[in-house]
Amino acid sequence: MNYAGLDREMAVGDIVLVEGAAQGLVICDFERWLCLDGYEDWLTKKEMVGGGYLSSGVLVKTAEMGMVHYAVPDATIVFVESSNG
């Protein structure tokens, strides 16, 4: 999944701003089935309440809002920097 308006793919480890000013860290990429160490439990195909499982988009961990899942590109996700160098 790309950042809205950028020719840059979101990647596990990216530092982002979401929903205005909440800083977060991309911890899971469900399309590539990748996550940061310690977050492997999020990569599951167990059915969630209401049916289905997380199979698209990214999961962002923020201090202000906790875990936030974005299933599709969203203009409120702003790339800050990559923690991967």
ChimeraX attribute file (.defattr): number of C-alpha atoms within 10 A of each C-alpha:
attribute: neighborCount
match mode: 1-to-1
recipient: residues
	/A:1	19
	/A:2	14
	/A:3	18
	/A:4	17
	/A:5	10
	/A:6	10
	/A:7	8
	/A:8	11
	/A:9	12
	/A:10	23
	/A:11	22
	/A:12	22
	/A:13	20
	/A:14	19
	/A:15	23
	/A:16	22
	/A:17	18
	/A:18	21
	/A:19	12
	/A:20	10
	/A:21	12
	/A:22	14
	/A:23	20
	/A:24	26
	/A:25	24
	/A:26	24
	/A:27	24
	/A:28	26
	/A:29	27
	/A:30	22
	/A:31	13
	/A:32	14
	/A:33	16
	/A:34	17
	/A:35	21
	/A:36	13
	/A:37	8
	/A:38	8
	/A:39	11
	/A:40	13
	/A:41	7
	/A:42	18
	/A:43	16
	/A:44	13
	/A:45	10
	/A:46	11
	/A:47	10
	/A:48	10
	/A:49	7
	/A:50	6
	/A:51	7
	/A:52	10
	/A:53	15
	/A:54	21
	/A:55	15
	/A:56	17
	/A:57	20
	/A:58	27
	/A:59	22
	/A:60	26
	/A:61	21
	/A:62	17
	/A:63	10
	/A:64	10
	/A:65	13
	/A:66	9
	/A:67	14
	/A:68	14
	/A:69	16
	/A:70	15
	/A:71	16
	/A:72	13
	/A:73	15
	/A:74	15
	/A:75	12
	/A:76	14
	/A:77	22
	/A:78	21
	/A:79	19
	/A:80	13
	/A:81	13
	/A:82	15
	/A:83	12
	/A:84	9
	/A:85	6
